Amino acid sequence: ELKVEQNPLFLSMQEGKNYTIYCNYSTTSDRLYWYRQDPGKSLESLFVLLSNGAVKQEGRLMASLDTKARLSTLHITAAVHDLSATYFCAAPNFGNEKLTFGTGTRLTIIP
Amino acid sequence: SAVISQKPSRDICQRGTSLTIQCQVDSQVTMMFWYRQQPGQSLTLIATANQGSEATYESGFVIDKFPISRPNLTFSTLTVSNMSPEDSSIYLCSVRDYHSYEQYFGPGTRLTVT
């Protein structure tokens, strides 16, 4: 059974700082998804990482995937208040499309 | 990208009643999923809605409690039956885009059971 773990669960950081959210998954998976959720809202797709070594960047967010280590990272550069949200990673069970979600990381950016 | 709508967006229901949630997609999709997000928690897959056949339920979810219909490739319903306060959650419909590998989520239905 696929398990997906994220850390940290909570992250409070100052504007302008850099930080990384980690996502580990327990069994073989060929893709990794990152989503953002604002309070009271649905999930917004950030990145789909499709292969080992994949790196994608959008603004101050950069995501990478290491399938051998079963690890994905979401790096935040020079954080701004607008990035405050909960971030989820998710991996599909190998061979099907069912996503297993991590616990989420609640990110708060302090001015 | 797929555009997904859900109805209702929120509802407050009494214990013992049932609520049917609708999910409409603006394009034909093969795979539709229903997720639940309990307050302050992550997402849990309830079932995969299969067009033309019965839904496939995950461990801990049963058809009698969460009957699902999928009459065509753009529409699905999820019913939450005989509700209790523990069913208070956000219910989200999701679809997979086979071309881009993206998986999109609807706006969700926020259910409160009193």
Chai-1 contact restraints between the chains, C-beta under 6 A:
chainA,res_idxA,chainB,res_idxB,connection_type,confidence,min_distance_angstrom,max_distance_angstrom,comment,restraint_id
A,S42,B,F105,contact,1.0,0.0,6.0,A-B,restraint_1
A,S42,B,P107,contact,1.0,0.0,6.0,A-B,restraint_2
A,S42,B,G108,contact,1.0,0.0,6.0,A-B,restraint_3
A,L43,B,F105,contact,1.0,0.0,6.0,A-B,restraint_4
A,S45,B,E102,contact,1.0,0.0,6.0,A-B,restraint_5
A,V48,B,Y101,contact,1.0,0.0,6.0,A-B,restraint_6
A,V48,B,E102,contact,1.0,0.0,6.0,A-B,restraint_7
A,E97,B,M31,contact,1.0,0.0,6.0,A-B,restraint_8
A,E97,B,R96,contact,1.0,0.0,6.0,A-B,restraint_9
A,K98,B,L45,contact,1.0,0.0,6.0,A-B,restraint_10
A,F101,B,S42,contact,1.0,0.0,6.0,A-B,restraint_11
A,F101,B,L43,contact,1.0,0.0,6.0,A-B,restraint_12
A,T103,B,S42,contact,1.0,0.0,6.0,A-B,restraint_13
A,G104,B,S42,contact,1.0,0.0,6.0,A-B,restraint_14
